């Protein structure tokens, strides 16, 4: 799993979950996770979550920490499982840094009634793509929300820690499947 924290801001508009985005933009071939900061404003034509489209739900944040994950040869159900592993890792890291008890509901993180993250896993022709975003500045979000600024968490070290933890978890899963015999 290749890991990159991109220093420049990128506005997330949903186009980044296209297959091979990390290859085209950063020359990362293969499974990868790229983190960056930037606003989030997804037009309906780019929304992968059809429920959000049907409910006319706006997805917007003034500033988020974004993660774009790509796993090649990965069916959607496995991609959703990996998305939820990533969400749990992020939740655990938030709790450890703040002492606040967060709740994971599916692929989202909450602090009580406040939504902290958004996420989608979607299939492509060659891979499963995951977008996971954590609010940095949650002001003007379309739902009650909190962000990393509310918890005084710096985005870059937080991103680096959870990307490393995710890569280690996947390596551990690979090791676990290589050490068992058929029964």
The 8 nearest C-alpha neighbors of each residue, nearest first, counted from 0:
[[1, 31, 30, 166, 2, 32, 29, 169],
 [0, 2, 31, 32, 30, 3, 27, 29],
 [3, 1, 32, 31, 33, 0, 162, 4],
 [4, 2, 33, 5, 34, 32, 1, 31],
 [3, 5, 34, 33, 35, 6, 2, 159],
 [4, 6, 35, 7, 3, 34, 33, 8],
 [7, 5, 4, 35, 8, 36, 155, 34],
 [8, 6, 5, 9, 35, 36, 37, 4],
 [7, 9, 37, 36, 35, 6, 10, 5],
 [10, 8, 37, 11, 36, 7, 35, 38],
 [11, 9, 37, 38, 39, 12, 8, 40],
 [10, 12, 39, 13, 9, 38, 40, 37],
 [11, 13, 41, 40, 14, 39, 10, 42],
 [12, 14, 45, 15, 41, 11, 16, 46],
 [15, 13, 16, 12, 17, 45, 11, 20],
 [16, 14, 13, 17, 20, 11, 12, 67],
 [17, 15, 14, 128, 13, 18, 130, 67],
 [16, 18, 15, 20, 14, 19, 123, 128],
 [19, 17, 20, 123, 16, 126, 125, 128],
 [18, 20, 22, 21, 23, 17, 28, 69],
 [21, 19, 23, 22, 18, 17, 24, 15],
 [22, 20, 24, 25, 27, 19, 23, 26],
 [23, 21, 26, 27, 19, 28, 20, 25],
 [22, 24, 20, 21, 26, 25, 19, 27],
 [23, 25, 21, 22, 20, 26, 27, 19],
 [24, 26, 21, 27, 22, 23, 20, 28],
 [27, 25, 22, 23, 24, 28, 21, 20],
 [28, 26, 22, 21, 25, 29, 31, 1],
 [29, 27, 22, 26, 30, 21, 31, 19],
 [30, 28, 31, 27, 71, 70, 0, 1],
 [29, 31, 70, 0, 69, 71, 1, 28],
 [32, 30, 1, 0, 69, 68, 2, 29],
 [31, 33, 68, 2, 67, 1, 3, 66],
 [32, 34, 3, 67, 66, 4, 2, 31],
 [35, 33, 66, 4, 65, 5, 3, 67],
 [36, 34, 5, 65, 64, 4, 8, 6],
 [37, 35, 64, 8, 63, 65, 9, 62],
 [36, 38, 8, 9, 10, 62, 63, 39],
 [37, 39, 62, 61, 10, 60, 63, 11],
 [38, 40, 11, 60, 59, 10, 12, 41],
 [41, 39, 59, 12, 58, 11, 42, 60],
 [40, 42, 12, 13, 58, 45, 43, 39],
 [43, 41, 44, 45, 40, 46, 12, 13],
 [42, 44, 46, 45, 52, 41, 55, 57],
 [43, 45, 42, 46, 41, 47, 52, 13],
 [46, 44, 13, 43, 42, 41, 47, 14],
 [47, 45, 43, 48, 44, 13, 41, 42],
 [46, 48, 49, 45, 121, 119, 13, 120],
 [49, 47, 50, 46, 51, 52, 119, 121],
 [48, 50, 52, 51, 47, 53, 46, 54],
 [49, 51, 53, 52, 48, 54, 55, 56],
 [52, 50, 56, 54, 49, 48, 53, 55],
 [51, 53, 49, 55, 50, 54, 43, 56],
 [54, 52, 50, 55, 51, 49, 56, 48],
 [55, 53, 51, 56, 52, 50, 49, 57],
 [54, 56, 52, 53, 51, 57, 43, 50],
 [57, 55, 51, 54, 52, 58, 53, 50],
 [56, 58, 59, 55, 141, 41, 51, 40],
 [59, 57, 41, 40, 56, 60, 39, 141],
 [58, 60, 40, 39, 140, 57, 41, 141],
 [59, 61, 39, 62, 140, 38, 137, 63],
 [60, 62, 38, 136, 39, 137, 59, 138],
 [63, 61, 38, 136, 37, 135, 60, 134],
 [64, 62, 134, 135, 133, 37, 36, 38],
 [63, 65, 36, 133, 132, 35, 134, 135],
 [66, 64, 132, 35, 34, 36, 131, 63],
 [65, 67, 34, 131, 33, 130, 132, 68],
 [68, 66, 130, 33, 32, 129, 34, 65],
 [67, 69, 32, 129, 128, 31, 66, 130],
 [68, 70, 128, 30, 31, 127, 129, 71],
 [71, 69, 30, 127, 126, 73, 128, 72],
 [70, 72, 126, 73, 125, 30, 127, 69],
 [73, 71, 126, 125, 70, 74, 127, 124],
 [72, 74, 71, 127, 126, 70, 78, 77],
 [75, 73, 77, 76, 78, 127, 72, 122],
 [74, 76, 78, 77, 122, 79, 127, 73],
 [75, 77, 79, 78, 74, 80, 73, 81],
 [78, 76, 80, 79, 75, 74, 81, 73],
 [77, 79, 75, 81, 76, 80, 127, 82],
 [78, 80, 82, 76, 81, 77, 120, 75],
 [81, 79, 77, 83, 78, 82, 84, 76],
 [82, 80, 84, 78, 83, 79, 85, 77],
 [83, 81, 79, 85, 80, 84, 78, 86],
 [82, 84, 86, 80, 85, 81, 106, 87],
 [85, 83, 81, 87, 86, 82, 88, 80],
 [84, 86, 88, 82, 83, 87, 81, 165],
 [87, 85, 83, 89, 88, 84, 106, 90],
 [86, 88, 90, 84, 89, 85, 91, 83],
 [87, 89, 85, 91, 86, 90, 92, 84],
 [90, 88, 92, 86, 87, 91, 161, 93],
 [91, 89, 87, 93, 92, 88, 86, 94],
 [90, 92, 94, 88, 93, 89, 87, 95],
 [91, 93, 95, 89, 94, 90, 96, 88],
 [94, 92, 90, 96, 91, 95, 97, 89],
 [95, 93, 98, 91, 99, 97, 92, 96],
 [94, 96, 92, 93, 97, 98, 91, 99],
 [97, 95, 93, 94, 92, 98, 152, 99],
 [98, 96, 99, 94, 95, 93, 150, 100],
 [97, 99, 94, 95, 96, 100, 93, 101],
 [100, 98, 97, 94, 101, 93, 110, 95],
 [101, 99, 94, 98, 102, 110, 97, 111],
 [100, 102, 110, 109, 99, 94, 90, 108],
 [103, 101, 109, 108, 104, 110, 100, 111],
 [102, 104, 108, 107, 105, 109, 101, 106],
 [105, 103, 107, 106, 102, 108, 109, 83],
 [104, 106, 107, 103, 83, 108, 86, 82],
 [105, 107, 83, 86, 104, 118, 103, 82],
 [108, 106, 104, 116, 103, 117, 105, 118],
 [109, 107, 103, 116, 115, 102, 114, 104],
 [110, 108, 114, 102, 115, 113, 101, 111],
 [111, 109, 101, 113, 112, 102, 114, 115],
 [110, 112, 113, 109, 101, 102, 114, 100],
 [113, 111, 110, 114, 109, 143, 144, 142],
 [114, 112, 144, 143, 110, 109, 111, 145],
 [113, 115, 144, 109, 116, 108, 145, 143],
 [114, 116, 145, 109, 108, 144, 146, 134],
 [117, 115, 133, 108, 132, 107, 114, 134],
 [116, 118, 132, 107, 131, 133, 119, 115],
 [117, 119, 131, 130, 106, 132, 107, 116],
 [120, 118, 130, 129, 121, 131, 48, 117],
 [119, 121, 129, 128, 79, 78, 130, 82],
 [122, 120, 128, 127, 119, 129, 75, 123],
 [123, 121, 127, 75, 126, 128, 124, 120],
 [122, 124, 126, 125, 127, 18, 121, 128],
 [123, 125, 126, 122, 18, 127, 72, 71],
 [126, 124, 123, 71, 72, 18, 127, 122],
 [127, 125, 71, 123, 72, 70, 73, 124],
 [126, 128, 122, 70, 73, 121, 123, 78],
 [129, 127, 69, 121, 120, 68, 16, 122],
 [130, 128, 120, 68, 119, 67, 131, 69],
 [131, 129, 67, 118, 119, 66, 68, 132],
 [130, 132, 118, 66, 117, 65, 129, 67],
 [131, 133, 65, 117, 116, 64, 63, 66],
 [134, 132, 116, 64, 63, 115, 135, 65],
 [133, 135, 146, 63, 137, 136, 115, 116],
 [134, 136, 146, 147, 63, 62, 148, 137],
 [137, 135, 62, 146, 134, 138, 61, 148],
 [138, 136, 145, 146, 134, 140, 144, 135],
 [137, 139, 140, 136, 61, 144, 60, 145],
 [138, 140, 141, 137, 60, 61, 142, 59],
 [139, 141, 142, 60, 138, 137, 59, 144],
 [140, 142, 139, 57, 59, 143, 58, 60],
 [143, 141, 140, 144, 114, 113, 139, 137],
 [144, 142, 113, 114, 140, 112, 141, 145],
 [145, 143, 113, 114, 137, 115, 142, 140],
 [146, 144, 137, 115, 113, 114, 149, 134],
 [145, 147, 134, 135, 137, 136, 148, 149],
 [146, 148, 135, 152, 150, 149, 151, 134],
 [149, 147, 151, 150, 146, 135, 136, 152],
 [148, 150, 147, 146, 151, 145, 136, 152],
 [149, 151, 147, 148, 152, 97, 146, 145],
 [152, 150, 148, 149, 147, 153, 97, 146],
 [153, 151, 147, 150, 148, 154, 157, 96],
 [152, 154, 155, 156, 157, 151, 147, 148],
 [155, 153, 157, 156, 158, 152, 64, 147],
 [154, 156, 158, 157, 153, 159, 4, 35],
 [157, 155, 159, 158, 154, 160, 153, 152],
 [156, 158, 154, 160, 155, 159, 153, 161],
 [159, 157, 155, 161, 156, 160, 154, 162],
 [158, 160, 156, 162, 157, 161, 155, 163],
 [161, 159, 157, 163, 158, 162, 156, 164],
 [160, 162, 164, 158, 163, 159, 165, 89],
 [163, 161, 165, 159, 164, 160, 158, 166],
 [164, 162, 166, 160, 161, 165, 167, 159],
 [163, 165, 161, 167, 162, 166, 168, 160],
 [166, 164, 168, 162, 167, 163, 161, 85],
 [165, 167, 163, 169, 168, 164, 0, 170],
 [168, 166, 170, 164, 165, 169, 171, 163],
 [169, 167, 171, 165, 166, 170, 164, 172],
 [168, 170, 172, 166, 171, 167, 173, 165],
 [171, 169, 167, 173, 172, 168, 174, 166],
 [170, 172, 174, 168, 169, 173, 167, 175],
 [173, 171, 175, 169, 174, 170, 168, 176],
 [172, 174, 170, 176, 171, 175, 169, 177],
 [173, 175, 171, 177, 172, 176, 170, 178],
 [176, 174, 172, 173, 177, 178, 171, 179],
 [175, 177, 173, 174, 178, 179, 172, 171],
 [178, 176, 174, 175, 179, 173, 180, 172],
 [179, 177, 175, 176, 174, 180, 173, 181],
 [180, 178, 177, 176, 181, 175, 182, 174],
 [179, 181, 182, 178, 177, 176, 175, 174],
 [180, 182, 179, 178, 176, 177, 175, 174],
 [181, 180, 179, 178, 176, 177, 175, 174]]
